[in-house]
Amino acid sequence: MTPLPKDAKEATRKYSTRAERAERGKAARANLPRSRLGEWAPPSDRIDPLAILEEQEATRVPELLPIRHGRMAASPFAFYRGAAAVMASDLASDPRSGLDVQLCGDAHLVNFGGFAAPDRDLLFDVNDFDETNPGPFEWDVKRLAASLEIAGRDRNFSPSERHDVVISGALAYRETIREFAGMPMLQIWYARLDVSGIERRWGQEDGGKAARNLERLAAKAESKDNLKAFDKLTRVEGGEIRFDSDPPLLVPVSELMSGVEAQRVEDAITGSLHRYRRTLPEDRRHLFDRYRFVDLARKVVGVGSVGTRCWVALLLGQDQNDPLFLQVKEAEASVLEQWTTKSQFANHGRRVVEGQRLMQAASDIMLGWDRVEGVDGVAHDYYMRQLWDWKVSAPVESMTADLMRTYAQICGWTLARAHARSGDATTIGAYLGSGDVFDTAMASFAEVYAEQNDLDHRALTEAIKSGRMDATTDV
């Protein structure tokens, strides 16, 4: 008999039956009862949340930080979106289930949305992975649950409406994990949520309002592509296509710095793109090689990401009607690493890319990474992806309570599917159980953490008033 390879022997030794894995999940309740997931109180030695933000900003572009502060100060929900590092620190003080998955790390409800799969089907999935890292599954669910509560407050929903929204999201997560626990691994891996899947599962919710909203979003998404970016972000100058100027949100590199420095940055990024292509599969390299570099600009994106180095590169293919926009976005250490485990990847751009590929049902065909030495003499990690490829987020700011409840279910299903790809759905599902203990705990946690978030947001607005932190509110 041919001996098993070493790796196969290791896999055999680690194999457990479904019953054994389910038993491990039930045993985890002794270490962390599900009801305790709903408990949270700020520890006596809680780190000042503004100090956490300031520590993050030490490595960021100084002139962009007032934009970050202004965007986070806009509302408690906006603050929450930018405060993933604060919440990671808060969760680190709690006991853990010990049931680890690949975490998104910032699974608030706006970080779910639609984008184009390689086969041009519009998928709904998690779509932000800057903070991805392995860790306890409940951290992502708590991040989602609290975001639903805080967004509900932002929309002036009643306490009972907010409770129903959070319960719906937690219930969807729990039932979906348990559903995946009974599936073959390949079936879990193939599972994806597209427009028809959402309509099948939730098309009758709220008299079909959710389905109609989805149809509008799908139409909007399909118009947000490279050609739309071309019309919105570029201009013709001397017969050449160049990025438009909309400071401080979009600034061509030629306007951002002196000619010599601008050329150094452009050379660094074009050199990086040449190396980045090696992180693509061979067929994608062939596609990428059909494009030529044309222009580069700095682009401000997001809320919490503001201040990180983010460039957008314009490349052209066959002619000026064949653009490719690549976002070249800095990747720093995940906010989870300090509290969970150090990334196995030496490059944080690769950490983001590998986490995204592991959690998403399908990923951008141009997803890759590199390390670039900046004009500051410091090497920065980046990941690259298409800037717009049918990307769209749900309009949380206009959602009714009924619509947000349906959206919470969609997000809960999506997060459970993402966790089932990297974690053990059987073990997690057995831990969660068939009752509503977990759902209720998530609603309790969301409510108490929303109160803390309100206090933290108030601290930021007071810091801006006192002059401790500068803020710009008109961009």
N, C-alpha and C positions, 0 to 999 in steps of 0.2 A: 504493500500500500504506500502511495506517495505521501510523505509527511506534509502536514499543513505548514504554510509559510508562517513566520513569526507573527505577523500582523493578524492573520486568521486565527492563530491559537489564542492571541490576546482577546479577540472579539468573542471567541467561544467561551473563554473563561468568564467574560463579563455578561454573557447572555443570562437573562432571567425570564421566566415565564410571565405571561400576562397576569396571572393570579399573584405571583410574587411581587410584581411591580405595583399592583393595586394595593397589596398589603403594606408596602412601603409608604404609599400615599396616606393610607388610614393611620399608620403609625406616626406620621409627621404631625398629626393633630395633637399628639401628646406634647410635642415640643412647642408647637404654636397652635393653640385652639383657634378655630376659625373666628369665633366671636372676638378674639383679641385683635384681629386685623382692623376692627372698627375703632380701636382705642388709640388716641394720640394726644400727647400734651407736650409743649415745648420743654425740653430739659433745662435744668437750672443753669447749665453751662452752654446753652445754645449759642452758636456763633452768630454774630451780628450779620443779618442778611445783606446789608449794604457793603460790609467788609468782604463778603464772598464775591459780590459783583465787582468790587474794586480790585480784588485779587485777579479775577478773570481778565480785567481790562489792562493789567500791567503789560501784557504782550500785544495789545491791539493798537490799531491806528488811532492816535490821540484825537485828531480833528473830527473823527466820526462818533466819538463817544457821546457827545451831547445829543446826537440823533437817537442813540440807543436809550438814553435816559428819558428823552421826551416821549418816545414811543411807549416805553414801559410805564410811564407816569399817566398815560392817557386814561387808564381804567384799571381796576383790580384784575380783570381778565387779561389785559395787555401785560400787566406786571407778571402775572403767572406764566404767560407764554415765554417771557424772557428769563424766568427764574428757575430753570431746570437744575442749576447747580445748588440753589438754596434748598430745593425739595430733596435732592439727593443727600445732602447733609442731614436734613431732618429725618429721612427714612433710615439713615444709617444707625440712628440711636435706638431703633425698634428691633425686637427679636425677628428672626427670619424663618421662613418655612423650610429652607434648605432644598427647595425644588427649583433648580436653576434652569434658565432658558437663555437664548440670545435676546437681550432686552433692546427695545428701541431706545430707551433712555429718556425720551421726551414725547411720550405717547398722549399728548393732549389732543382734543378733538379736531383742531385745525391742522394737525400734522397727519391727517388722513385725507385722501382725496383721489381724484381720477387722473389717469395718465395713459398714454398709448403703450400697449404691449407690442413686441416686435411684429406680431401678426396683424397689427393695426386694430385690435379689439380694444375698446375703452375699458380698462380695469379700475376697480376701486381697491385701494390698499393703503398701508402705511407708506408715507412718502418723505419722511425726514429721518436721517440716520446719523446725524452729526455726533450723537452721544451713545451710539450703540456699543454694547459690551455685555458679556455674560453676567447674570445676576438673578436674584430671586424673582420668580414670575409675578409676584404680587406687586412689585414696585411699578411695573407698567400699568397694571390694572388700577392701582391707586392714583397714578398720574392721570389716567383717563377719567376716572370717577370724579376726582376733584375738579377737573376741567369742566365737566358737565354741570356740576353744582355751581361753579363760579360763573360760567357762561349763562346759566339760568338766572342767577342774580343780576347779571348784566342786562338781561332781557326783562327784568322785573317780574319773573314768574313767581307764583306763590310758593310757600314752603312745600305744600303737598305736590305741586306740579314738579318742583325740582327733585323731590324725593322719588317720584315716579320715573323721571328721566334717568336718574342714577341707577335705580333698581333695574330698569330695563336694560341698561348697558351691561351691568354685572351679571344679570340673568342670562343674557345672550352669550356672554363670555363663558359662563359655567356650563350651560347646555351644549355649546359648540365644542368645548374641550372634551366633554363626555361623549359627544357624537364622534369626534375624531378618534377617541380612544378605541372605538370598535372597528376602525377602518384599517386596511392594509397600508403600510408605509407609502407605497407608490401612489395610492389614492389620495393620501394627505398631501403628497408632494404635487400632484396634479391639480388639486383644488384651487379654484380661483373665483373671484366675484366680478362679473361683468354686468352690464346694464340689464341683460335678460335675466341673469341670476337674481339681481336685486328685485326686479319686477315680479319674479316667481315667488320669492320669499316674502316680500313686503309690499307688493303691489296693491293689496287691498287695505293696507293700513290707512286709517284716517280718511276713508272714502276715496282712496286713490291719490290723495294730495302728494304723498311722498313720490309716487311714480311720475306724476306730472312734473314735479320739481326736478326729478332726475333727468327727464327728457330734456328740459331746458338746459340743465348743466351739461349734458352730453353734447348738445348742439354748440354750447359755448366752448367746450373743451376742444372740439374738433376744429374750431376756427383759431385756436391758440397754438400756432405751429411756427415753423421757421419763417414762413412767408409773412405771417403776422408780425413776428419780431423784426423782420426785415423792414416792413413799412413803418413800424413804431420807433425803432431804435437807430435807424441809419439815415444818411443823406448822401447826395452826390456832390463831390467837391473836385473840380477840375477833371471831370470825367471818371473819377475813382469813387468807389463806395467807401464811406467812412462812418464811424459811429457819430451820432448826433451828440450834442452837449446839453446836459440837463443837471448842472451841479446843484447839490453835491451827490445826487442819486446816481447819475451816469456821467462819467467824465473821461473823455478820451485820454490815453496816456500822454499824448503830445501836449495836452493842456495841463496835465496834472503836475508835471515837473519839467525841469530844464531839458534841452535837447539831448545832452549827453546822458543824463540819468534816464530819460525816456527811452533812449536807444538801448541802454543796459537792461532795463526792465523788459522791453520787447524781445531782446535777444534771449534773456533768461526764460521767458515764457515760451518762445518758439522752440528753444532747445528742450524745454520740458515737454512740449507736445511731441517732439521727436522721440523722447524716451517713453512718454506715456503710451505711445502706440504699442510698445512691447508688452503692455499689460492687457491688451485686447486679444481676443482669439484671432487666429490667423485670417479668417474671412473678413473680420471687422477691420483688420489692418489694411487689407486690400481696399476696402471701401474708403477708409480714412485717407489713404494715399492718393485718392482721386481729387482731394481738395487741396487748395493752396491758402496759406495764411494771408489775410488782408489787413486787419486792424485789431486793436486791443483797447479796452476801456475798463475802468474800475466801476463796479456796480454795487450799490448798497442793497442788501436783501434782508428780509425777515425782521425780527424784533431782537431776540437774544443774540443772533449772529452778528448784529451790527458792530462794526469795528474789526472783525476778522477780515483778512485780506481776501477779497473776492474780485476776480477779473472775469470779463466775458470776451472771448475771442471770436472774431468773424472770419470764417473761411468760405471760399467760393469753389464750386465744382465746375460744371460744364460752362456756365455763364453766370451773369449777374442775377438770374432768376433761379439759381441753384445754391442758396446759402446754407451754411451749417453754423449754428451758434453753440459754442461750447462754454459752459460755466466752469471756471477754474477757481475752486473754492477751498480756502484754507481749512485744514482739519487739525485741531489741537487735541490734546488728551481728552477723553470722555470725562464728563463730570462724575461718572460712576466709578472710575478707576480708583480713586482715593479710598473708596468705601467698599469696593468689591474685589476685583482682581486686576492685576496689570495686564494690559492687552498683550496677546501673543504675537502681535505684528509690530515690527520695528517702525513702520510708517503708518501714521494715523490716517492718511488717505486710504491706504489699503484696509485699515480697520473698518472704515466707513463702508467701503465697497464690498468687502466680504460679509459684513453684517447685513447690508442691504440685499445681497444675493441670497443669503440664507433665509431672510424673513419674507421677502417679496415673492409673489407667485411668478412674476416676470419682471425683469429689470431693463433699464435703458441699454440699448445695444452699444452705446459709446461710453459706458461706465468704466473708468480706469483711474490711475493714481500716479503721482510722482513726488519728488522732493526738489525744491528750488531754493537756491541761495538768493536772498533778497538784497536790495540796495543797502539794507542795514547790516549786511554781513552775516546775518543769521539765516540758517536753513529752515525753511517752512515746508510742512507737508501739505499736499493738495490732493483733492480728488476732482475728476472731470466728468461731466455729463452734459447732455443737451440742455440748453437753457429752457426752451419751451418745447414740449412734445405732447400736446393735448393736456397739459397740466391744468387742473382746476380744483378749487376747494369749495366746500359747501358754504353758502352765505350765512354764517352763524349769527351775524348781527341782525338778520331779519327773520330768523326762525320763530315759528310759534312753538308753544310747549308740545303740541302733538307731533309736529314735524321733528323737533329735537329728540323726542322720545324714540321715534323711528330711526333717526340718525344714530342715536346711542346704540341701538340694537345692531345696526350695520357695522359700527366701529367695534363693538364687542365681538361680533362674529369674526371680523377681520383680524383683530388682535389675537384671538384664540387660534386661528389658523396659522398665523405667523409663529406663535409659541409652539404649536404642535409640530412644526417643521424641525425645530432645534431641540425642544425639550421632550419629555415623556408624557404624552397626553393621558396615558393610562394612569400613571402615578398622580399627576395633577388632578385629573378628573375624580379619582378616588378620594383624594384629600378634600376636594370641594363638596362632593356628595350630591345627593338628589334633592336635599331640602334647601331652604332659602337662607340658611345661616350666613353664608358668604355674601349673598346679595345685600342683606341687611347690614352686615358689617361694612361693606363698601359705602353704603349710603351714610352710615354714621361717621366713617372716616372723612368722607367728602365734606360733610357739614362742618366738622370741627376744623379741618384744614383750611376750608374757605374762610373761616373766621381769622385764622392766623395770616392768611394771604391778604386779607383786608388790612390788618395791622401793618404788614410789611409794605404794602403799597402806600399806606399813609406815611410810613417812615421815609419812603423815597420822595414823596411830594414835599415833605417837610425839609428833607436834605437839599432839595432843589431851591426851596424858598430861602433857606439859610445860607446858600452859597457853597455848601459842601460838595455838591455835584452840579455841574452845568447841564442845561437842557435846552434843546431846540425843538419847538413844537410845530413849526410851520413847514415841515418836509415829511 
